[in-house]
Amino acid sequence: MIYCVVPEPLADELYERLASYYDTDPNVTVIVDRRKSERREPGATGGGHRELRDRRRPRVAGEFPPIAAI
């Protein structure tokens, strides 16, 4: 999926033109960016609920058997 993002100040003149241009391509969606402010302000904590985890499987308990020399 490809999103063609149109800034809100230019939506009146560009949205209809781009929507009709990409109308035949099912992989493209034209949307209007309606964000009013930045989400990531300097000094923001970002929620503070981030948890770092090791998603690898734990090692099997025990030792490897000795390898016979050839």
Backbone as JSON Lines, residues from 0, in Angstrom:
{"i":0,"aa":"M","n":[0.85,-1.18,0.0],"ca":[0.0,0.0,0.0],"c":[0.89,1.24,0.0]}
{"i":1,"aa":"I","n":[0.59,2.16,-0.85],"ca":[1.31,3.42,-0.94],"c":[0.34,4.53,-0.57]}
{"i":2,"aa":"Y","n":[0.74,5.41,0.34],"ca":[-0.08,6.54,0.74],"c":[0.47,7.81,0.12]}
{"i":3,"aa":"C","n":[-0.35,8.51,-0.6],"ca":[0.0,9.81,-1.15],"c":[-0.58,10.84,-0.18]}
{"i":4,"aa":"V","n":[0.27,11.49,0.6],"ca":[-0.17,12.39,1.66],"c":[-0.16,13.82,1.15]}
{"i":5,"aa":"V","n":[-1.32,14.46,1.26],"ca":[-1.48,15.85,0.81],"c":[-1.54,16.74,2.05]}
{"i":6,"aa":"P","n":[-0.7,17.76,2.16],"ca":[-0.79,18.68,3.29],"c":[-2.15,19.4,3.28]}
{"i":7,"aa":"E","n":[-2.69,19.64,4.45],"ca":[-4.03,20.24,4.55],"c":[-4.14,21.6,3.86]}
{"i":8,"aa":"P","n":[-3.12,22.48,3.91],"ca":[-3.26,23.76,3.21],"c":[-3.39,23.61,1.69]}
{"i":9,"aa":"L","n":[-2.88,22.52,1.12],"ca":[-2.97,22.3,-0.32],"c":[-4.08,21.33,-0.73]}
{"i":10,"aa":"A","n":[-4.86,20.87,0.23],"ca":[-5.87,19.86,-0.05],"c":[-6.93,20.35,-1.03]}
{"i":11,"aa":"D","n":[-7.33,21.61,-0.96],"ca":[-8.38,22.12,-1.85],"c":[-7.99,22.02,-3.31]}
{"i":12,"aa":"E","n":[-6.72,22.28,-3.61],"ca":[-6.31,22.28,-5.01],"c":[-5.72,20.96,-5.48]}
{"i":13,"aa":"L","n":[-5.2,20.12,-4.56],"ca":[-4.52,18.9,-4.99],"c":[-5.26,17.6,-4.76]}
{"i":14,"aa":"Y","n":[-6.08,17.52,-3.71],"ca":[-6.68,16.24,-3.34],"c":[-7.49,15.62,-4.47]}
{"i":15,"aa":"E","n":[-8.42,16.35,-5.02],"ca":[-9.28,15.81,-6.09],"c":[-8.47,15.4,-7.31]}
{"i":16,"aa":"R","n":[-7.48,16.21,-7.67],"ca":[-6.64,15.89,-8.83],"c":[-5.85,14.6,-8.62]}
{"i":17,"aa":"L","n":[-5.24,14.47,-7.43],"ca":[-4.46,13.27,-7.15],"c":[-5.34,12.04,-6.97]}
{"i":18,"aa":"A","n":[-6.5,12.22,-6.35],"ca":[-7.41,11.09,-6.17],"c":[-7.9,10.56,-7.52]}
{"i":19,"aa":"S","n":[-8.19,11.44,-8.44],"ca":[-8.63,10.97,-9.76],"c":[-7.46,10.38,-10.56]}
{"i":20,"aa":"Y","n":[-6.25,10.89,-10.37],"ca":[-5.08,10.38,-11.07],"c":[-4.76,8.95,-10.63]}
{"i":21,"aa":"Y","n":[-4.84,8.7,-9.32],"ca":[-4.52,7.38,-8.78],"c":[-5.76,6.49,-8.62]}
{"i":22,"aa":"D","n":[-6.88,6.88,-9.18],"ca":[-8.12,6.13,-9.03],"c":[-8.01,4.71,-9.58]}
{"i":23,"aa":"T","n":[-7.26,4.51,-10.65],"ca":[-7.17,3.19,-11.26],"c":[-6.11,2.31,-10.61]}
{"i":24,"aa":"D","n":[-5.28,2.85,-9.73],"ca":[-4.24,2.07,-9.07],"c":[-4.71,1.66,-7.68]}
{"i":25,"aa":"P","n":[-5.0,0.38,-7.46],"ca":[-5.51,-0.06,-6.14],"c":[-4.45,-0.03,-5.05]}
{"i":26,"aa":"N","n":[-3.18,0.14,-5.41],"ca":[-2.11,0.16,-4.41],"c":[-1.85,1.54,-3.85]}
{"i":27,"aa":"V","n":[-2.52,2.57,-4.35],"ca":[-2.27,3.94,-3.9],"c":[-3.53,4.5,-3.26]}
{"i":28,"aa":"T","n":[-3.37,5.08,-2.07],"ca":[-4.46,5.75,-1.38],"c":[-4.04,7.19,-1.13]}
{"i":29,"aa":"V","n":[-4.89,8.14,-1.5],"ca":[-4.6,9.56,-1.3],"c":[-5.29,9.99,-0.01]}
{"i":30,"aa":"I","n":[-4.51,10.59,0.9],"ca":[-5.07,11.04,2.18],"c":[-4.63,12.47,2.45]}
{"i":31,"aa":"V","n":[-5.39,13.17,3.29],"ca":[-5.07,14.54,3.69],"c":[-4.46,14.49,5.09]}
{"i":32,"aa":"D","n":[-3.31,15.13,5.25],"ca":[-2.64,15.2,6.55],"c":[-3.33,16.25,7.39]}
{"i":33,"aa":"R","n":[-3.98,15.83,8.47],"ca":[-4.74,16.76,9.31],"c":[-4.1,16.99,10.67]}
{"i":34,"aa":"R","n":[-2.83,16.61,10.81],"ca":[-2.16,16.82,12.1],"c":[-2.01,18.32,12.37]}
{"i":35,"aa":"K","n":[-2.22,18.7,13.6],"ca":[-2.15,20.12,13.99],"c":[-0.86,20.47,14.7]}
{"i":36,"aa":"S","n":[-0.18,19.48,15.32],"ca":[1.06,19.77,16.04],"c":[1.97,18.56,15.97]}
{"i":37,"aa":"E","n":[3.2,18.76,16.37],"ca":[4.16,17.68,16.39],"c":[3.86,16.72,17.53]}
{"i":38,"aa":"R","n":[4.01,15.44,17.3],"ca":[3.79,14.45,18.35],"c":[4.99,14.33,19.26]}
{"i":39,"aa":"R","n":[6.16,14.53,18.73],"ca":[7.38,14.33,19.5],"c":[8.02,15.66,19.86]}
{"i":40,"aa":"E","n":[7.59,16.21,20.94],"ca":[8.14,17.48,21.42],"c":[9.49,17.22,22.08]}
{"i":41,"aa":"P","n":[10.41,18.18,22.02],"ca":[11.69,18.0,22.71],"c":[11.46,17.84,24.21]}
{"i":42,"aa":"G","n":[12.09,16.83,24.78],"ca":[11.96,16.58,26.22],"c":[10.77,15.71,26.59]}
{"i":43,"aa":"A","n":[10.0,15.25,25.62],"ca":[8.85,14.41,25.93],"c":[9.34,13.02,26.33]}
{"i":44,"aa":"T","n":[8.63,12.38,27.24],"ca":[9.03,11.06,27.72],"c":[8.55,9.96,26.79]}
{"i":45,"aa":"G","n":[7.58,10.23,25.95],"ca":[7.09,9.22,25.03],"c":[6.23,8.17,25.69]}
{"i":46,"aa":"G","n":[5.65,8.48,26.82],"ca":[4.79,7.53,27.5],"c":[5.48,6.82,28.65]}
{"i":47,"aa":"G","n":[6.77,6.53,28.47],"ca":[7.54,5.92,29.55],"c":[7.19,4.48,29.85]}
{"i":48,"aa":"H","n":[6.45,3.8,28.98],"ca":[6.04,2.42,29.25],"c":[6.8,1.42,28.38]}
{"i":49,"aa":"R","n":[7.9,1.83,27.8],"ca":[8.64,0.95,26.91],"c":[9.36,-0.13,27.71]}
{"i":50,"aa":"E","n":[9.27,-1.35,27.24],"ca":[9.9,-2.46,27.92],"c":[10.79,-3.18,26.93]}
{"i":51,"aa":"L","n":[12.06,-3.31,27.27],"ca":[12.99,-4.03,26.41],"c":[13.04,-5.48,26.86]}
{"i":52,"aa":"R","n":[12.8,-6.39,25.93],"ca":[12.8,-7.81,26.26],"c":[13.65,-8.57,25.25]}
{"i":53,"aa":"D","n":[14.23,-9.65,25.7],"ca":[14.97,-10.53,24.81],"c":[13.99,-11.59,24.33]}
{"i":54,"aa":"R","n":[13.65,-11.54,23.04],"ca":[12.64,-12.46,22.52],"c":[13.23,-13.78,22.05]}
{"i":55,"aa":"R","n":[14.54,-13.95,22.18],"ca":[15.13,-15.23,21.8],"c":[14.75,-16.31,22.81]}
{"i":56,"aa":"R","n":[14.74,-17.55,22.35],"ca":[14.43,-18.65,23.26],"c":[15.54,-18.79,24.29]}
{"i":57,"aa":"P","n":[15.19,-19.15,25.52],"ca":[16.24,-19.35,26.53],"c":[17.09,-20.57,26.18]}
{"i":58,"aa":"R","n":[18.32,-20.57,26.66],"ca":[19.21,-21.7,26.4],"c":[18.77,-22.92,27.18]}
{"i":59,"aa":"V","n":[19.07,-24.06,26.63],"ca":[18.75,-25.32,27.3],"c":[19.68,-25.49,28.49]}
{"i":60,"aa":"A","n":[19.11,-25.92,29.61],"ca":[19.93,-26.11,30.81],"c":[20.87,-27.29,30.6]}
{"i":61,"aa":"G","n":[22.05,-27.21,31.18],"ca":[23.01,-28.31,31.1],"c":[24.22,-27.94,30.27]}
{"i":62,"aa":"E","n":[25.02,-28.96,29.99],"ca":[26.28,-28.77,29.27],"c":[26.23,-29.55,27.98]}
{"i":63,"aa":"F","n":[27.07,-29.16,27.03],"ca":[27.2,-29.93,25.81],"c":[28.03,-31.18,26.09]}
{"i":64,"aa":"P","n":[27.71,-32.29,25.43],"ca":[28.55,-33.49,25.63],"c":[29.93,-33.27,25.03]}
{"i":65,"aa":"P","n":[30.93,-33.93,25.55],"ca":[32.28,-33.75,25.01],"c":[32.37,-34.29,23.57]}
{"i":66,"aa":"I","n":[33.19,-33.63,22.75],"ca":[33.37,-34.02,21.37],"c":[34.62,-34.89,21.29]}
{"i":67,"aa":"A","n":[34.46,-36.05,20.67],"ca":[35.6,-36.98,20.55],"c":[36.56,-36.45,19.51]}
{"i":68,"aa":"A","n":[37.86,-36.49,19.82],"ca":[38.89,-36.04,18.88],"c":[39.06,-37.09,17.78]}
{"i":69,"aa":"I","n":[39.26,-36.63,16.56],"ca":[39.43,-37.58,15.44],"c":[40.88,-37.85,15.2]}
